[in-house]
Amino acid sequence: MRRAVSTLLIASLSACSMVPHYDRPAPPVPLSWPAGDAYLRQSEASLPAVSYRDIFRDARLQRIIETALANNRDLRAAFANIAAAREQYRIQRAEILPEIGTSASVTEADRGSGAQQGVGNAGGGRRTTYNVQGGITAFEIDLFGRIRALSEAAQNRYFATEAGARATRLTLVGDIANAWLSYAADKDLLAIGEQTVASAQRSVELTRIRLTGGIAPRTDLRQAEQTLEQARADVAQARTDLAQDVNLLQLLAGAPIDPALLPASIAEIEPTIAELPAGLDSTILLRRPDVVQAEYQLRAANAEIGAARAALFPRISLTAVLGFASTALSNLFSGGNFNWSVSPQASYSIFQGGAAKANVRQTEAQRDAALAQYEGAIQTAFREVSDSLARRGTIDEQLRAQRAFLTAAQDNYNLSEARFRGGIDPFLDTLIAQRSFYSAQRTLVNTRLVKAQNLVQLYRTLGGDSQLDATAKGPMPQ
């Protein structure tokens, strides 16, 4: 019996595989990033291994990210999905091994007396029977690799789930950085608004005095009041935005945010966001978590073709039972009480209406769909990186121009105010110059925010964080 079972196990483990050979598809994108006026000159250096600490160097932001990695609910759900996928793989893989079970029973029978039964001299009395059985209750000999193919598919889906969790973490880090930067920009906008309110309030008071003295027309007062009320509205909006920025950070972090970890201005933190080299071959996209996830899903679909092909062939199962039966407990395991049976079975559907072959074609179509999704993920990644590089290639010039515009607007406002006080220019020119200066200040803050968030976007779109990858790798199923 041991020889038979061993032979069957060896035959199962060495079964043939009908899984199609997998070749990674060539990336459906150019081998280099777009080049031109909107793009930076690319170097040949490959992308170094980085962590979020290398890019986001402010210790306050790092602490918020650490809190989020420990408490974010989306990450907890992702971890739970990884655990579920890992156990699903173990369940599927266990089917290649025999299922062994045991059972025991006790039976008592009272035969009664011969007179009662109407049989001449038949003996009566009570008879107790003990029965123990154990053995292979279910075992499919995987000659055609069906179970092994399903196990391979389950393993690849587990890996895809793990890659999806890495993508979730990478997105989370980027979202936190963007929210933190938005808070800094809104802090600047609030300060600018409050300064403008104070300046506009003085203009309104001066204009009201001039109107009372018959020097200024009422239109000057109304123009000054418009500037004041617009600044007050902007201040109210900035306060709302700051509160919402904190709410978003707390949601992402999964815990309250210490006010000491919040930035004071965008100018303060702008230098703490490091550049991420972008001069690299576009095949670097193959390491993006979403692309890795799509490739493992493609591998899983490819393996399921092998399982469908193997289902076209007969399934051979084996059931073996070893048991002991005795009327005396003390003699249960003595000679003569041992019995065994082996019941091999082979099943093959003669007519299924073409269902088995249709199942093969279905898995092939699902593989083709997964291939298209994989290629689409790469193309989307390429577009996102190209867009980020286009923004990176022009933002410095835009920022330089905006700073120059602000300098000119501030000087124009100062000169207009002096000319108005000297009686040279009308008050309307001063109000126009003040509004232009106010607008230029706000635009510069937003441009600084765009530059900082562009660096965050490059970090996210290029994918791959050495620290996140290391923490994402759970134990391999044993």
DRENDO-1510 file (C-alpha; in Angstrom, 1 decimal, always signed):
<recs>
REC; n; res; u; v; w
REC; 1; MET; +0.0; +0.0; +0.0 .
REC; 2; ARG; +2.8; +2.4; +0.9 .
REC; 3; ARG; +4.5; +1.7; -2.4 .
REC; 4; ALA; +1.3; +2.4; -4.3 .
REC; 5; VAL; +0.7; +5.7; -2.5 .
REC; 6; SER; +4.3; +6.7; -3.0 .
REC; 7; THR; +4.2; +6.0; -6.7 .
REC; 8; LEU; +1.0; +8.0; -7.1 .
REC; 9; LEU; +2.5; +10.9; -5.2 .
REC; 10; ILE; +5.6; +10.9; -7.4 .
REC; 11; ALA; +3.4; +10.7; -10.5 .
REC; 12; SER; +1.4; +13.7; -9.3 .
REC; 13; LEU; +4.3; +15.9; -8.4 .
REC; 14; SER; +6.0; +15.2; -11.7 .
REC; 15; ALA; +2.9; +15.8; -13.7 .
REC; 16; CYS; +3.1; +17.6; -17.0 .
REC; 17; SER; +2.1; +21.2; -17.2 .
REC; 18; MET; -0.2; +22.7; -19.8 .
REC; 19; VAL; +0.4; +26.3; -18.8 .
REC; 20; PRO; +1.5; +28.3; -21.9 .
REC; 21; HIS; +5.1; +29.6; -21.8 .
REC; 22; TYR; +5.1; +33.1; -20.4 .
REC; 23; ASP; +7.2; +35.8; -22.0 .
REC; 24; ARG; +7.0; +39.3; -20.6 .
REC; 25; PRO; +5.5; +41.5; -23.3 .
REC; 26; ALA; +7.7; +44.3; -24.7 .
REC; 27; PRO; +6.6; +47.7; -23.2 .
REC; 28; PRO; +4.3; +49.4; -25.7 .
REC; 29; VAL; +6.1; +52.7; -25.2 .
REC; 30; PRO; +9.3; +54.4; -26.6 .
REC; 31; LEU; +12.6; +53.6; -25.0 .
REC; 32; SER; +13.2; +57.2; -23.9 .
REC; 33; TRP; +11.1; +60.0; -22.6 .
REC; 34; PRO; +9.9; +62.8; -24.9 .
REC; 35; ALA; +12.5; +65.5; -25.5 .
REC; 36; GLY; +12.0; +69.0; -26.6 .
REC; 37; ASP; +11.5; +72.6; -25.3 .
REC; 38; ALA; +9.1; +71.4; -22.6 .
REC; 39; TYR; +11.4; +68.7; -21.3 .
REC; 40; LEU; +14.6; +68.6; -19.4 .
REC; 41; ARG; +17.7; +67.3; -21.0 .
REC; 42; GLN; +17.9; +63.7; -20.0 .
REC; 43; SER; +21.0; +62.0; -18.5 .
REC; 44; GLU; +21.9; +58.4; -18.9 .
REC; 45; ALA; +22.1; +57.7; -15.2 .
REC; 46; SER; +19.7; +55.0; -13.9 .
REC; 47; LEU; +17.2; +55.8; -11.2 .
REC; 48; PRO; +18.8; +55.2; -7.8 .
REC; 49; ALA; +17.1; +53.4; -5.0 .
REC; 50; VAL; +15.3; +56.0; -2.9 .
REC; 51; SER; +12.9; +56.2; +0.0 .
REC; 52; TYR; +10.4; +58.9; +0.8 .
REC; 53; ARG; +13.0; +60.2; +3.3 .
REC; 54; ASP; +15.4; +61.0; +0.4 .
REC; 55; ILE; +12.7; +63.1; -1.3 .
REC; 56; PHE; +10.8; +64.6; +1.6 .
REC; 57; ARG; +13.5; +65.8; +3.9 .
REC; 58; ASP; +11.6; +67.8; +6.4 .
REC; 59; ALA; +11.4; +65.8; +9.7 .
REC; 60; ARG; +7.9; +67.1; +10.4 .
REC; 61; LEU; +6.5; +65.6; +7.1 .
REC; 62; GLN; +8.4; +62.4; +7.7 .
REC; 63; ARG; +6.7; +62.0; +11.1 .
REC; 64; ILE; +3.3; +62.4; +9.6 .
REC; 65; ILE; +4.1; +59.9; +6.9 .
REC; 66; GLU; +5.3; +57.4; +9.5 .
REC; 67; THR; +2.0; +57.9; +11.4 .
REC; 68; ALA; +0.0; +57.2; +8.3 .
REC; 69; LEU; +1.9; +54.1; +7.4 .
REC; 70; ALA; +1.0; +52.7; +10.8 .
REC; 71; ASN; -2.6; +53.9; +11.1 .
REC; 72; ASN; -4.1; +54.6; +7.7 .
REC; 73; ARG; -7.3; +52.5; +7.2 .
REC; 74; ASP; -6.9; +52.0; +3.5 .
REC; 75; LEU; -3.5; +50.4; +4.2 .
REC; 76; ARG; -5.0; +48.2; +6.9 .
REC; 77; ALA; -7.6; +47.0; +4.3 .
REC; 78; ALA; -4.7; +46.4; +1.8 .
REC; 79; PHE; -2.8; +44.3; +4.4 .
REC; 80; ALA; -6.0; +42.3; +5.1 .
REC; 81; ASN; -6.4; +41.6; +1.4 .
REC; 82; ILE; -2.8; +40.4; +1.2 .
REC; 83; ALA; -3.4; +38.0; +4.0 .
REC; 84; ALA; -6.5; +36.7; +2.4 .
REC; 85; ALA; -4.8; +36.2; -1.0 .
REC; 86; ARG; -1.9; +34.4; +0.7 .
REC; 87; GLU; -4.2; +32.0; +2.5 .
REC; 88; GLN; -6.2; +31.5; -0.7 .
REC; 89; TYR; -3.0; +30.4; -2.4 .
REC; 90; ARG; -2.3; +28.0; +0.5 .
REC; 91; ILE; -5.8; +26.5; +0.2 .
REC; 92; GLN; -5.4; +26.0; -3.5 .
REC; 93; ARG; -1.9; +24.5; -3.2 .
REC; 94; ALA; -3.1; +22.0; -0.5 .
REC; 95; GLU; -5.3; +20.3; -3.1 .
REC; 96; ILE; -2.2; +18.7; -4.7 .
REC; 97; LEU; -1.7; +16.7; -1.5 .
REC; 98; PRO; -3.9; +13.8; -0.3 .
REC; 99; GLU; -6.6; +14.4; +2.2 .
REC; 100; ILE; -6.1; +12.0; +5.2 .
REC; 101; GLY; -8.9; +11.4; +7.7 .
REC; 102; THR; -9.9; +9.0; +10.4 .
REC; 103; SER; -13.1; +7.9; +12.1 .
REC; 104; ALA; -14.2; +5.6; +15.0 .
REC; 105; SER; -17.5; +4.1; +16.0 .
REC; 106; VAL; -19.0; +1.8; +18.6 .
REC; 107; THR; -22.0; -0.3; +17.8 .
REC; 108; GLU; -24.1; -2.3; +20.3 .
REC; 109; ALA; -26.7; -4.8; +19.3 .
REC; 110; ASP; -29.1; -6.8; +21.5 .
REC; 111; ARG; -30.1; -9.9; +19.7 .
REC; 112; GLY; -32.7; -11.1; +22.3 .
REC; 113; SER; -33.5; -14.7; +23.2 .
REC; 114; GLY; -34.3; -17.5; +20.8 .
REC; 115; ALA; -37.8; -17.8; +22.1 .
REC; 116; GLN; -38.5; -14.3; +21.7 .
REC; 117; GLN; -37.2; -14.3; +18.1 .
REC; 118; GLY; -39.1; -17.5; +17.3 .
REC; 119; VAL; -35.9; -19.3; +16.4 .
REC; 120; GLY; -35.2; -22.7; +18.0 .
REC; 121; ASN; -31.9; -22.7; +19.9 .
REC; 122; ALA; -30.5; -19.3; +18.6 .
REC; 123; GLY; -28.3; -17.6; +21.2 .
REC; 124; GLY; -29.2; -14.2; +22.5 .
REC; 125; GLY; -27.3; -11.5; +24.3 .
REC; 126; ARG; -25.7; -8.1; +23.6 .
REC; 127; ARG; -22.9; -7.7; +21.1 .
REC; 128; THR; -20.5; -4.6; +21.0 .
REC; 129; THR; -18.5; -3.8; +17.9 .
REC; 130; TYR; -15.6; -1.3; +17.8 .
REC; 131; ASN; -14.6; +0.1; +14.4 .
REC; 132; VAL; -11.6; +2.5; +13.6 .
REC; 133; GLN; -10.9; +3.7; +10.1 .
REC; 134; GLY; -8.2; +5.9; +8.7 .
REC; 135; GLY; -6.7; +6.7; +5.4 .
REC; 136; ILE; -6.7; +8.8; +2.3 .
REC; 137; THR; -10.2; +10.1; +1.9 .
REC; 138; ALA; -9.7; +12.2; -1.2 .
REC; 139; PHE; -6.7; +12.5; -3.6 .
REC; 140; GLU; -6.6; +13.6; -7.2 .
REC; 141; ILE; -3.6; +12.5; -9.2 .
REC; 142; ASP; -2.6; +15.6; -11.0 .
REC; 143; LEU; -1.2; +13.9; -14.1 .
REC; 144; PHE; -2.1; +16.8; -16.4 .
REC; 145; GLY; -1.1; +19.7; -14.1 .
REC; 146; ARG; -4.6; +21.1; -13.5 .
REC; 147; ILE; -4.2; +21.6; -9.8 .
REC; 148; ARG; -0.6; +22.9; -10.2 .
REC; 149; ALA; -1.8; +25.4; -12.7 .
REC; 150; LEU; -4.5; +26.7; -10.4 .
REC; 151; SER; -2.0; +27.0; -7.6 .
REC; 152; GLU; +0.3; +29.0; -9.9 .
REC; 153; ALA; -2.6; +31.3; -10.8 .
REC; 154; ALA; -3.5; +31.8; -7.1 .
REC; 155; GLN; +0.1; +32.5; -6.2 .
REC; 156; ASN; +0.3; +35.2; -8.9 .
REC; 157; ARG; -2.9; +36.8; -7.7 .
REC; 158; TYR; -1.4; +36.9; -4.3 .
REC; 159; PHE; +1.7; +38.7; -5.7 .
REC; 160; ALA; -0.7; +41.0; -7.6 .
REC; 161; THR; -2.5; +41.9; -4.3 .
REC; 162; GLU; +0.8; +42.6; -2.6 .
REC; 163; ALA; +1.8; +44.9; -5.5 .
REC; 164; GLY; -1.5; +46.6; -5.2 .
REC; 165; ALA; -0.8; +47.3; -1.5 .
REC; 166; ARG; +2.6; +48.9; -2.5 .
REC; 167; ALA; +0.7; +51.1; -4.9 .
REC; 168; THR; -1.7; +52.1; -2.2 .
REC; 169; ARG; +1.2; +53.1; +0.1 .
REC; 170; LEU; +3.0; +55.0; -2.7 .
REC; 171; THR; -0.2; +57.0; -3.4 .
REC; 172; LEU; -0.7; +57.6; +0.3 .
REC; 173; VAL; +2.8; +59.1; +0.8 .
REC; 174; GLY; +2.2; +61.4; -2.2 .
REC; 175; ASP; -1.2; +62.4; -1.0 .
REC; 176; ILE; +0.2; +63.3; +2.4 .
REC; 177; ALA; +3.0; +65.3; +0.9 .
REC; 178; ASN; +0.6; +67.2; -1.3 .
REC; 179; ALA; -1.8; +68.0; +1.6 .
REC; 180; TRP; +1.1; +69.2; +3.7 .
REC; 181; LEU; +2.3; +71.5; +0.9 .
REC; 182; SER; -1.2; +72.7; +0.4 .
REC; 183; TYR; -1.4; +73.7; +4.0 .
REC; 184; ALA; +1.8; +75.7; +3.7 .
REC; 185; ALA; +0.5; +77.5; +0.6 .
REC; 186; ASP; -2.8; +78.3; +2.3 .
REC; 187; LYS; -0.9; +79.6; +5.3 .
REC; 188; ASP; +0.9; +82.0; +2.9 .
REC; 189; LEU; -2.4; +83.0; +1.3 .
REC; 190; LEU; -3.9; +83.7; +4.7 .
REC; 191; ALA; -1.0; +86.0; +5.6 .
REC; 192; ILE; -1.2; +87.8; +2.3 .
REC; 193; GLY; -4.9; +88.3; +2.7 .
REC; 194; GLU; -4.6; +89.7; +6.2 .
REC; 195; GLN; -1.9; +92.1; +5.1 .
REC; 196; THR; -4.1; +93.3; +2.2 .
REC; 197; VAL; -7.1; +93.7; +4.5 .
REC; 198; ALA; -5.0; +95.9; +6.8 .
REC; 199; SER; -3.7; +98.0; +3.8 .
REC; 200; ALA; -7.2; +98.2; +2.2 .
REC; 201; GLN; -8.7; +99.2; +5.5 .
REC; 202; ARG; -6.4; +102.2; +5.7 .
REC; 203; SER; -7.2; +103.1; +2.1 .
REC; 204; VAL; -10.9; +103.0; +2.9 .
REC; 205; GLU; -10.5; +105.2; +6.0 .
REC; 206; LEU; -8.4; +107.7; +4.0 .
REC; 207; THR; -10.9; +107.8; +1.1 .
REC; 208; ARG; -13.8; +108.3; +3.5 .
REC; 209; ILE; -12.0; +111.3; +5.1 .
REC; 210; ARG; -11.3; +112.7; +1.6 .
REC; 211; LEU; -14.9; +112.1; +0.6 .
REC; 212; THR; -16.2; +113.9; +3.7 .
REC; 213; GLY; -13.9; +116.8; +3.0 .
REC; 214; GLY; -15.2; +117.0; -0.6 .
REC; 215; ILE; -11.8; +116.1; -2.1 .
REC; 216; ALA; -12.6; +112.5; -3.4 .
REC; 217; PRO; -15.6; +111.3; -5.3 .
REC; 218; ARG; -17.8; +108.5; -3.9 .
REC; 219; THR; -16.6; +106.2; -6.6 .
REC; 220; ASP; -13.1; +106.2; -5.0 .
REC; 221; LEU; -14.6; +105.0; -1.7 .
REC; 222; ARG; -16.6; +102.2; -3.4 .
REC; 223; GLN; -13.5; +101.1; -5.3 .
REC; 224; ALA; -11.5; +100.9; -2.1 .
REC; 225; GLU; -14.3; +99.0; -0.3 .
REC; 226; GLN; -14.3; +96.5; -3.1 .
REC; 227; THR; -10.7; +95.8; -2.6 .
REC; 228; LEU; -11.2; +95.5; +1.1 .
REC; 229; GLU; -14.1; +93.1; +0.9 .
REC; 230; GLN; -12.4; +90.9; -1.6 .
REC; 231; ALA; -9.4; +90.5; +0.7 .
REC; 232; ARG; -11.7; +89.7; +3.6 .
REC; 233; ALA; -13.5; +87.1; +1.5 .
REC; 234; ASP; -10.1; +85.6; +0.6 .
REC; 235; VAL; -9.1; +85.5; +4.2 .
REC; 236; ALA; -12.2; +83.6; +5.2 .
REC; 237; GLN; -11.6; +81.1; +2.4 .
REC; 238; ALA; -8.0; +80.7; +3.4 .
REC; 239; ARG; -9.1; +79.9; +7.0 .
REC; 240; THR; -11.5; +77.3; +5.6 .
REC; 241; ASP; -8.9; +75.8; +3.4 .
REC; 242; LEU; -6.4; +75.5; +6.3 .
REC; 243; ALA; -9.0; +73.7; +8.4 .
REC; 244; GLN; -9.8; +71.3; +5.6 .
REC; 245; ASP; -6.1; +70.7; +5.0 .
REC; 246; VAL; -5.7; +69.6; +8.6 .
REC; 247; ASN; -8.9; +67.4; +8.3 .
REC; 248; LEU; -7.4; +65.7; +5.2 .
REC; 249; LEU; -4.0; +65.1; +6.9 .
REC; 250; GLN; -5.7; +63.6; +9.9 .
REC; 251; LEU; -7.8; +61.3; +7.6 .
REC; 252; LEU; -4.7; +60.2; +5.7 .
REC; 253; ALA; -2.6; +59.8; +8.8 .
REC; 254; GLY; -5.4; +58.0; +10.7 .
REC; 255; ALA; -4.6; +60.0; +13.8 .
REC; 256; PRO; -4.7; +63.6; +15.1 .
REC; 257; ILE; -2.0; +65.9; +13.7 .
REC; 258; ASP; +0.2; +67.7; +16.2 .
REC; 259; PRO; +0.1; +71.4; +15.2 .
REC; 260; ALA; +3.9; +71.6; +15.7 .
REC; 261; LEU; +4.2; +69.3; +12.6 .
REC; 262; LEU; +2.5; +71.8; +10.3 .
REC; 263; PRO; +4.5; +74.2; +8.1 .
REC; 264; ALA; +4.5; +78.0; +8.4 .
REC; 265; SER; +4.8; +78.9; +4.7 .
REC; 266; ILE; +5.6; +77.4; +1.3 .
REC; 267; ALA; +8.8; +79.3; +1.0 .
REC; 268; GLU; +10.0; +77.7; +4.2 .
REC; 269; ILE; +9.6; +74.1; +3.0 .
REC; 270; GLU; +10.2; +74.5; -0.8 .
REC; 271; PRO; +13.9; +73.7; -0.4 .
REC; 272; THR; +13.2; +70.5; +1.6 .
REC; 273; ILE; +11.6; +68.7; -1.4 .
REC; 274; ALA; +14.5; +67.1; -3.2 .
REC; 275; GLU; +14.8; +66.5; -7.0 .
REC; 276; LEU; +14.3; +63.0; -8.2 .
REC; 277; PRO; +16.5; +62.2; -11.3 .
REC; 278; ALA; +14.4; +61.5; -14.4 .
REC; 279; GLY; +17.1; +60.6; -16.9 .
REC; 280; LEU; +16.4; +56.9; -17.3 .
REC; 281; ASP; +15.2; +54.3; -19.7 .
REC; 282; SER; +11.4; +54.1; -19.8 .
REC; 283; THR; +11.5; +50.4; -18.9 .
REC; 284; ILE; +11.9; +51.7; -15.3 .
REC; 285; LEU; +8.1; +51.8; -15.5 .
REC; 286; LEU; +8.1; +48.0; -15.1 .
REC; 287; ARG; +8.8; +48.5; -11.4 .
REC; 288; ARG; +5.8; +50.7; -10.8 .
REC; 289; PRO; +3.5; +48.9; -8.3 .
REC; 290; ASP; +0.5; +49.3; -10.6 .
REC; 291; VAL; +2.4; +47.9; -13.5 .
REC; 292; VAL; +3.8; +45.0; -11.4 .
REC; 293; GLN; +0.2; +44.3; -10.3 .
REC; 294; ALA; -1.0; +44.2; -13.9 .
REC; 295; GLU; +1.8; +41.8; -14.9 .
REC; 296; TYR; +1.0; +39.4; -12.1 .
REC; 297; GLN; -2.6; +39.4; -13.0 .
REC; 298; LEU; -1.5; +38.6; -16.6 .
REC; 299; ARG; +0.6; +35.7; -15.3 .
REC; 300; ALA; -2.4; +34.4; -13.3 .
REC; 301; ALA; -4.6; +34.5; -16.4 .
REC; 302; ASN; -1.9; +32.7; -18.3 .
REC; 303; ALA; -1.8; +29.9; -15.7 .
REC; 304; GLU; -5.5; +29.5; -15.7 .
REC; 305; ILE; -5.3; +28.6; -19.4 .
REC; 306; GLY; -3.2; +25.6; -18.3 .
REC; 307; ALA; -5.8; +24.6; -15.8 .
REC; 308; ALA; -8.6; +24.8; -18.5 .
REC; 309; ARG; -6.5; +22.7; -20.9 .
REC; 310; ALA; -5.8; +20.1; -18.3 .
REC; 311; ALA; -9.6; +19.9; -17.6 .
REC; 312; LEU; -10.0; +18.4; -21.1 .
REC; 313; PHE; -8.3; +15.2; -19.9 .
REC; 314; PRO; -9.6; +12.6; -17.4 .
REC; 315; ARG; -9.4; +13.2; -13.7 .
REC; 316; ILE; -7.9; +10.3; -11.7 .
REC; 317; SER; -8.8; +10.2; -8.0 .
REC; 318; LEU; -7.9; +7.8; -5.3 .
REC; 319; THR; -9.6; +6.9; -2.1 .
REC; 320; ALA; -7.9; +4.5; +0.3 .
REC; 321; VAL; -9.2; +3.3; +3.7 .
REC; 322; LEU; -7.3; +1.4; +6.4 .
REC; 323; GLY; -9.4; +0.1; +9.3 .
REC; 324; PHE; -9.7; -2.2; +12.3 .
REC; 325; ALA; -12.9; -3.9; +13.5 .
REC; 326; SER; -13.4; -6.1; +16.6 .
REC; 327; THR; -16.0; -7.0; +19.1 .
REC; 328; ALA; -13.5; -6.6; +22.0 .
REC; 329; LEU; -11.7; -3.4; +22.6 .
REC; 330; SER; -8.6; -5.1; +23.9 .
REC; 331; ASN; -8.3; -7.1; +20.6 .
REC; 332; LEU; -9.0; -4.2; +18.3 .
REC; 333; PHE; -5.5; -4.0; +16.9 .
REC; 334; SER; -4.8; -7.7; +16.9 .
REC; 335; GLY; -4.2; -9.9; +13.9 .
REC; 336; GLY; -7.2; -10.7; +11.7 .
REC; 337; ASN; -9.0; -7.5; +12.5 .
REC; 338; PHE; -7.1; -5.4; +10.0 .
REC; 339; ASN; -8.9; -4.5; +6.7 .
REC; 340; TRP; -8.1; -2.2; +3.9 .
REC; 341; SER; -9.5; -1.1; +0.6 .
REC; 342; VAL; -8.4; +1.1; -2.4 .
REC; 343; SER; -10.8; +2.6; -4.8 .
REC; 344; PRO; -9.1; +4.4; -7.7 .
REC; 345; GLN; -11.5; +6.2; -10.0 .
REC; 346; ALA; -11.1; +7.9; -13.4 .
REC; 347; SER; -13.8; +10.2; -14.7 .
REC; 348; TYR; -14.1; +11.8; -18.1 .
REC; 349; SER; -17.1; +13.5; -19.5 .
REC; 350; ILE; -17.9; +12.1; -22.9 .
REC; 351; PHE; -20.3; +14.9; -23.9 .
REC; 352; GLN; -20.4; +18.4; -22.4 .
REC; 353; GLY; -21.8; +20.3; -25.3 .
REC; 354; GLY; -18.4; +21.9; -26.0 .
REC; 355; ALA; -18.2; +23.4; -22.5 .
REC; 356; ALA; -14.6; +22.2; -21.8 .
REC; 357; LYS; -13.2; +23.7; -25.0 .
REC; 358; ALA; -15.2; +26.8; -24.4 .
REC; 359; ASN; -13.6; +27.1; -21.0 .
REC; 360; VAL; -10.2; +27.0; -22.6 .
REC; 361; ARG; -11.2; +29.7; -25.1 .
REC; 362; GLN; -12.6; +31.8; -22.2 .
REC; 363; THR; -9.4; +31.7; -20.3 .
REC; 364; GLU; -7.5; +32.6; -23.4 .
REC; 365; ALA; -9.8; +35.6; -23.9 .
REC; 366; GLN; -9.3; +36.6; -20.3 .
REC; 367; ARG; -5.5; +36.3; -20.8 .
REC; 368; ASP; -5.8; +38.6; -23.9 .
REC; 369; ALA; -7.8; +41.1; -21.8 .
REC; 370; ALA; -5.2; +41.0; -19.0 .
REC; 371; LEU; -2.5; +41.6; -21.6 .
REC; 372; ALA; -4.3; +44.6; -22.9 .
REC; 373; GLN; -4.7; +45.9; -19.3 .
REC; 374; TYR; -1.0; +45.3; -18.7 .
REC; 375; GLU; +0.0; +47.2; -21.8 .
REC; 376; GLY; -2.5; +49.9; -21.0 .
REC; 377; ALA; -1.0; +50.3; -17.5 .
REC; 378; ILE; +2.4; +50.9; -19.0 .
REC; 379; GLN; +1.1; +53.4; -21.5 .
REC; 380; THR; -0.7; +55.3; -18.8 .
REC; 381; ALA; +2.4; +55.3; -16.6 .
REC; 382; PHE; +4.4; +56.6; -19.6 .
REC; 383; ARG; +1.9; +59.4; -20.2 .
REC; 384; GLU; +1.9; +60.4; -16.5 .
REC; 385; VAL; +5.7; +60.5; -16.3 .
REC; 386; SER; +5.9; +62.5; -19.6 .
REC; 387; ASP; +3.3; +65.0; -18.3 .
REC; 388; SER; +5.3; +65.4; -15.1 .
REC; 389; LEU; +8.5; +66.0; -17.0 .
REC; 390; ALA; +6.8; +68.5; -19.2 .
REC; 391; ARG; +5.7; +70.5; -16.1 .
REC; 392; ARG; +9.2; +70.1; -14.6 .
REC; 393; GLY; +10.8; +71.4; -17.7 .
REC; 394; THR; +9.0; +74.7; -17.7 .
REC; 395; ILE; +8.1; +75.4; -14.0 .
REC; 396; ASP; +11.4; +77.1; -13.2 .
REC; 397; GLU; +11.0; +79.6; -16.0 .
REC; 398; GLN; +7.4; +80.2; -15.0 .
REC; 399; LEU; +8.5; +80.8; -11.4 .
REC; 400; ARG; +11.3; +83.2; -12.4 .
REC; 401; ALA; +8.8; +85.2; -14.5 .
REC; 402; GLN; +6.3; +85.3; -11.7 .
REC; 403; ARG; +8.9; +86.6; -9.2 .
REC; 404; ALA; +9.9; +89.3; -11.7 .
REC; 405; PHE; +6.2; +90.2; -12.2 .
REC; 406; LEU; +5.7; +90.4; -8.4 .
REC; 407; THR; +8.7; +92.7; -8.1 .
REC; 408; ALA; +7.3; +95.0; -10.8 .
REC; 409; ALA; +3.8; +94.9; -9.4 .
REC; 410; GLN; +5.1; +95.9; -5.9 .
REC; 411; ASP; +7.2; +98.7; -7.2 .
REC; 412; ASN; +4.3; +100.0; -9.3 .
REC; 413; TYR; +2.0; +100.0; -6.3 .
REC; 414; ASN; +4.5; +101.9; -4.2 .
REC; 415; LEU; +5.0; +104.5; -7.0 .
REC; 416; SER; +1.3; +104.8; -7.6 .
REC; 417; GLU; +0.6; +105.4; -3.9 .
REC; 418; ALA; +3.4; +108.0; -3.7 .
REC; 419; ARG; +2.1; +109.8; -6.9 .
REC; 420; PHE; -1.5; +109.7; -5.4 .
REC; 421; ARG; -0.3; +111.2; -2.2 .
REC; 422; GLY; +1.6; +113.9; -4.1 .
REC; 423; GLY; -1.6; +114.7; -6.0 .
REC; 424; ILE; -0.2; +113.6; -9.4 .
REC; 425; ASP; -2.3; +110.4; -10.1 .
REC; 426; PRO; -5.9; +109.7; -9.2 .
REC; 427; PHE; -6.8; +107.3; -6.5 .
REC; 428; LEU; -8.1; +104.8; -9.0 .
REC; 429; ASP; -4.6; +104.1; -10.4 .
REC; 430; THR; -3.5; +103.3; -6.8 .
REC; 431; LEU; -6.3; +100.9; -6.3 .
REC; 432; ILE; -5.6; +99.1; -9.6 .
REC; 433; ALA; -1.9; +98.8; -8.7 .
REC; 434; GLN; -2.8; +97.5; -5.3 .
REC; 435; ARG; -5.1; +94.8; -6.8 .
REC; 436; SER; -2.4; +93.8; -9.3 .
REC; 437; PHE; +0.2; +93.5; -6.4 .
REC; 438; TYR; -2.2; +91.4; -4.4 .
REC; 439; SER; -2.9; +89.1; -7.3 .
REC; 440; ALA; +0.8; +88.7; -8.1 .
REC; 441; GLN; +1.5; +87.7; -4.5 .
REC; 442; ARG; -1.2; +85.0; -4.6 .
REC; 443; THR; -0.1; +83.7; -8.0 .
REC; 444; LEU; +3.5; +83.4; -6.8 .
REC; 445; VAL; +2.4; +81.3; -3.9 .
REC; 446; ASN; +0.4; +79.0; -6.2 .
REC; 447; THR; +3.3; +78.7; -8.6 .
REC; 448; ARG; +5.6; +77.7; -5.8 .
REC; 449; LEU; +3.0; +75.1; -4.8 .
REC; 450; VAL; +2.8; +73.8; -8.3 .
REC; 451; LYS; +6.6; +73.3; -8.4 .
REC; 452; ALA; +6.7; +71.5; -5.1 .
REC; 453; GLN; +3.8; +69.2; -6.0 .
REC; 454; ASN; +5.4; +68.5; -9.4 .
REC; 455; LEU; +8.3; +66.9; -7.5 .
REC; 456; VAL; +5.9; +64.9; -5.5 .
REC; 457; GLN; +4.2; +63.8; -8.8 .
REC; 458; LEU; +7.5; +62.7; -10.3 .
REC; 459; TYR; +8.2; +60.6; -7.2 .
REC; 460; ARG; +4.8; +59.0; -7.5 .
REC; 461; THR; +4.7; +58.5; -11.3 .
REC; 462; LEU; +8.2; +57.0; -11.6 .
REC; 463; GLY; +7.1; +54.5; -8.8 .
REC; 464; GLY; +9.2; +52.4; -6.5 .
REC; 465; ASP; +10.2; +53.4; -3.0 .
REC; 466; SER; +13.0; +51.2; -1.6 .
REC; 467; GLN; +11.6; +51.6; +2.0 .
REC; 468; LEU; +8.0; +50.9; +1.0 .
REC; 469; ASP; +9.0; +47.9; -1.1 .
REC; 470; ALA; +10.9; +46.4; +1.8 .
REC; 471; THR; +8.0; +46.8; +4.2 .
REC; 472; ALA; +5.5; +45.5; +1.6 .
REC; 473; LYS; +7.2; +42.1; +1.2 .
REC; 474; GLY; +5.4; +39.7; +3.5 .
REC; 475; PRO; +6.5; +36.2; +4.3 .
REC; 476; MET; +6.3; +33.8; +1.4 .
REC; 477; PRO; +3.7; +31.1; +1.8 .
REC; 478; GLN; +5.2; +27.9; +3.1 .
</recs>
